[in-house]
């Protein structure tokens, strides 16, 4: 259990509902127009994954959960357009970003910016349930007076993001000019971003282009989904190219034209090629292959070696904010992903399935 979740649950345990305490709003959500009618405890579980349903039920029974300002029970059916709030009789925790001596892999650095190779498991910036051990904490240790972007809630030097378990290249701004300039390049789609991904299935076309708005899933707010009709979500474009075929899986290069949350993971699932071992999007089970026990053991071993989605930000290119020169960086695959690719290549070469 995370320290933040433990703290919240300990605070709830202290609450005496008969005391009618002053409430402090912690969370506020407006339900999307296309959201299905769903129980309010389930809705909040999807929005706040680190809080247990039991504690949400207790909060609702104590009058801390409201819909359009009215107290509701845990089984209340939340409707599109309603404003849902979750309050507690103690103030929202103020989080101060603290410098931490966390090793970073610097690929490049000058007086204005730095390029790092982010490892698996590192969260880019603090958020609910992750208040330390992040890239932002590490950057404060290495650099003084990093600039902050308002829309990234004061996270120092952060220009763009990678998911916690996605590895690879990121650029960090060390001056205000660099932060503004690099942020504009990402917004204007003039950066070069190429990812390598191992996906389930034999991708039919050697090259392709995936277009489809990406937005929060109406069923599970932790996930993103593709909306082809354009009614929901934001424009997203991914260009892919098959690099190697292993029969039941494929290694593809994905080049982003846009940078939406979970873009590659959602787009590849949308076309039927979920990322290998992507727990959130269903890639952690055997989606392609034989029924032979040896094959199952082989895949399970690969899952153990690579306990995350098989996605690596391999190439990053941008124009230097001060020199005006285009800079391109390429990183090696991390050991876990490379080992799994080697195993799939050997399997495809030696298996009777592909003779």
Order of alpha helices (4+ residues) and beta strands (2+ residues): alpha-beta-beta-alpha-alpha-beta-beta-beta-beta-beta-beta-alpha-beta-beta-beta-alpha-beta-beta-beta-beta-beta-beta-alpha-alpha-beta-beta-alpha
